[in-house]
C-alpha cells in the first residue's frame, strides 16, 4: 500500500451530511449530488517536485580536507544532537534528502536534531568540473574526510543516515571510529566488492560520461540503480523529475570520478560471529537499521549485509511498493526511523 502524501486528492468526500441537509430543505435532487459536490470542492494540487538549492533551508559551508573541499549543508539548531547524511550516485544532499527531510513527519522529528548533509567532492549543486590532475578520493579516503567534517563542526558523536554509496562510506567511517557514531540508518547498503557485471557496466558508464556526457545508457543505469525495473509502473511525475535531473543537473565528469571510486571499493570485511554471546570486533558495533525497497535492485545486497551484522543490534526492513524508498514511501521510512531513534533513547 502506497502512503498518500496529499490526502486531499485521494480521499473520498463525505456526502451523508449534504444529502441529509438537502432532504430536509427539499432543495437538492438526489441524482445531482455528485455535481453539487464537485462544484463545492476546491481541488488542491501539489506544488511541482523541486530539487533546487533555492528551496533549501540549509546553510552551506565549505570544509577543507587533504583531498579537496567538501560542501556540507547544515539544517537545524547546531546545539541539538547531530545527524550526518551521505548521498548516493548521481545525487547530492538536495536531490537525495531535501524532499524527505521536508516531509511533514520528518519536519516534526528533526526539530530535535541538527542535520549535516555531506556532499562528495564535486557532487554538490552547481559544482565546477574538477581539475584534470585531481585524484578522486578512494572510498576509504571519502570516509576519512568525515573526520574533517566532525572537527569543523565540533561534533562529539552523530547518527549516520546514508543511501547507497553514502551508506557504504558511513560504514567505513564507523568501523574506524565506532566511538563517534551513535547509530546508523542505511538504505540499499552494499557491503561487498563489485561483481564482474557491475564492474563492466560502471566502467562503460564512466567512459561515456567522460567522452559523451549523460548518454541514454548512463541515464538508464542511474534510473535502474535508484528505482529498479519497471519504472513505467511507478509515479510518472517522480520518474520524469529524476530523468530530467540526471540529464540537466549532474556534472558528468565529476560523476564519472565518483562512480570510478565506488566501483573500486573493497569489501567491508565484516562478519557475524557464530557465537551470539561474543561481541565480534569484525562487524559494526553500533545499532543499525538496514532498509531497502521491494523493487530495488539492491535487495539481495541488503540481505547479505544483514547476515554480516550483529543480530542483537541490527534490523532489516523491506518496504513494499517502492524502489527509491525516500521518495516513494517517505511516511514508512520516517516512522521506522522515529521508532529506531526512540529505541536508542532519543525522545521526541
N, C-alpha and C positions, 0 to 999 in steps of 0.2 A: 504493500500500500504506500502510495506516494504522499508525503506531507504536503499540505496546502499552504503555500506562502501567503497568498492573498485570498482569504476565505470568501471575501465579498463576491468573487467571480464564480465560486463553485457551490455555495450554499443554496439550498432550495428555500425560497422565500416563504414565510408562513402566510397562509391565506385564510385560516379559520376566523380570525378576528375581523377581517374585512368582510368576509361572507356573512357573519352573524350581524354585523352592523348594517350591511346592505339589506338583509331580510327585514330587520326592524324598521328601517326607514322607507323601504319599498322603492328605492331609487336606483338600484343596480340589478339588472337582469343577470341571473347566474351564469348564462353562457358567455358573458363578456368579461368574466373575471380575469382571464389572462391578459386581455388588452388593457384593462384598468391597472393591473399590477405593473405592467411594463411602462405605462405612462407615468407612474408614480415612483418608479425606481430610477435613481441616478447611478448609472454604472460607474465604477471606479476602476480605471485602467492603471496598471502598474507603470511606474516610470521605466524607461528603457534601461536595460542592463548596462551599467557603466563600469569601465575599467580605466579610470582617469586619476591621475595624481591630484587634479583639482578637486575631486570629490573625497579626498582622503583627509581625515582629521589628525593624521600622524605628522610628527616633526622629523624631518630627515637630518641625520648627522653623518659626516664622513669620518670613518675610523681608519687611521693609518696602520698598516701592518707591514711586515717584512716582505710580503708578496703582493704589494699594491693596496690601493684603498678599497674599503668596503663601505657601502651605504647602508646605514641602519635607520629604520623609521620607528620612532617611539610614539606609542599610543597609550595615553593614560597618565595617572599620577605616579611619578617616579618613586614616591615613598612607599608604594604598595609592593607586594610580592611580584616577582618577575616571571613572565612567560616569554621564552625566546622561540621564535618561529624560523623555519628554514624551508624554502620553496623547492618545487620540482622542476624538471627540464622544460625549457621554453617559457617559464613563468618567472614572476618576481613577487614581491610582497603584495603589490596591488592586484595583479591578476590571479594570484593563488589564495589570498587571505582576506582581501578587503570586504568582499560581499559577505563572507562567513562571519567575520568579527563584527559586521554591522547588522547581522541578522538579529531580530528583536530579542530572542532568548539569549544570545551571546552578549548583547549590549548590557543586559542586566548583570550577567556574570562577570564581565571584565571591569565593571566598576570597582571590583575588589582587587584588581591586578593592574600591572603595567606591562604592556606588550612591547617587546623589542623584535621588530621584523628585520632579519638579516638577509641581505641580498648577496648572492655570489658575485665575485668580481665581473663587471661588465654586463650584468643581467638586469640592472635597475632600469626603471623607466627612462627613456631618452638617453641611454648610455652611448658614449662615443666609442668608435671602434678601437679596440685595444691595439697598442703598437705591435708591429710585426715581430719585434725582438722580445716581446713579452712572453715569458714562460708561464703557462697557466698552472696554478697550484694543483697538486695531486689531491685525491680525496682525503688523505691523512693531513695534508697541509691546509686544506679548506677547514678541516676540523680544528687544527691548531690556531687558525685565525680567530676562532671564537674566544681564545684566551685574551686577545687584544680587545674584543668587544666587552668581555667581562671586566677587564681592568679599566677600560674607558668609562664605563657606566658604574663602576664600583659595585658590581653585583656580588652578593655573598653566596647566593645559590639561585637556581632557577628551575622552572618546569619547562621541558623541551616539547615543542609541538612541530613535527616535521612531516613532510609529504614526499614520497619517492626518494629522489636523490637527497633531499634535505633530511629525511628520516635516517638514511644511512650515515650522513655526516654527523648528526646528533648522536647516533650510536657510537661512532668512533670517538667523539669527544667524551662521552660518558664512560667508556671503557678506560680512558686515560685519566679522567678526573671525576670519579664517582661521587666524591665529596661535594662537588659543585652542582650536581643535578638532583633535584628532589623527586622527580617523576618524569616519565616520557609518555606522550601521546603520539603514536606513529601510524601513519597511513600509507599503505602499499609499500612497506619496507622490505627491501631485498637485502639479504644478509650474505649471499654467496657471490662469487665472482661470475662474470657473464659467461653464458654458454656460446657455442660457435655461431648459432643463428643470430642471437642478439649482437654479438661482436660484428658479424658480417653486415647486418642491417645498419648498425650505428656507424661503421666505417664508411659505408656508402653515403649515409646522411651527412657526415662531416665533410666528405669530399664535395658533395653537391652544394652544401651551404657555403663553402669557401669559394667555389668556382661559379655557381649559378644563382646563389641566394636561396630563398624559400621556394623550392620546387614542389610540384604536386606530390611527388614521392615522399619528401620530408614532411609535408603537411599531413599526408595520410598516416604516416608513422606517429606523429605527435598526437593526432586525434585518437588513434588506436591506443597509444600509451596512456592517455588520460581517460578516455571514455570506454575503451574496449570495442568489441564488434557491435554491429547492428545499431549504429548511431542514428539510422533512419527511424528507429522505434523510440527515440528519445525526444526531449523537447527540441523542436526545430530551432526555436529562437536561441536557446542556450548553445546548441551546436554551432549555429551560424556566427554567434558572437565570438566564440573561440577560434573558429576558422579565420574570421576576419582579423582577429587579434594577432594570430600567428603570421598572417600574410603581411600585416602593416606595421606592427609594433615591435617585432623581435629583430634585434641586430644579428644577422645570420653568421657573421664572422665570430662574434663573441659566443653565440650559442654553440657553434662548432667546437670551440675550445672547451666549453663546459661539458659537452657530450663526450669529447675525447677523454677528458679526465674521468668521467663516470665509467666509460667502457674499459678503462684500465684499472678499475677498482680491484682491490684484493678481497678475499674472503674475510669476514669479520672474525673468523676463528673463535667462535663461541659455541658452547655445547652444554646441554643439561646433564647434571651429574646423576647417574643411575641411582645413587643413594640419596633419597629425599631428605635425610637428616643432616647431610653435609651442605655447607654453603660453598658452592664451587666458584673459585675466582675467575674461571674461564667463561663466565656469562655475565649479563648485565645484573648489577646488584640493586638497581633501583626499581620501583614499581613501574610496570609497562602496560598500557592498553594498546593493543595491536589491531588496527581497523582496516577493513577493505570493503569494496563494493562487490555485490554478486556478479556484476557484469564486467568487473575489472579484469584485465589480463594478468594481474599480479596476485590473484587469489592463492595460487599454489606457492608462490614465494612467501606469502604471509603465513601459510601453514607450516612451511619449512622453518621460517623464523620462529614461529610459536613453539615448535618442537625443540628449539635450542635454548629456550628461556626457562627460568626457574618457575615451575607451575604455582608456587606459593605466592609469588608477587607479580604475576602477569595474567592477562586475559586476552582472548582473541574474539573479535566481533566481525561478522559478515553482515552487511546491511543490504537488504533486498532492493530490487528495482533501481539500481544505480551502478555507475562505474566511477564517476567523479563525485565522491561522496559529499565533499564540502559544498558543492554547487547543487547537486540533485536531492540530497537528503540532509540539509543543514539542521533541521529540527532533531533528527535522531542522533546526529553526531554531537550536537550541543548538549542534549540530555545525557548521553553517555559520558561526555567529558565532565559535566557537572557532577554526576554521581561518582565518577572516578576521583575527582578532587575532594569531594566530601569524604570519601573513603580514606583519603590521605590526610584528613584532619583540617581541610580548608573549609571554613564556614562561609556561607553566602546569605 
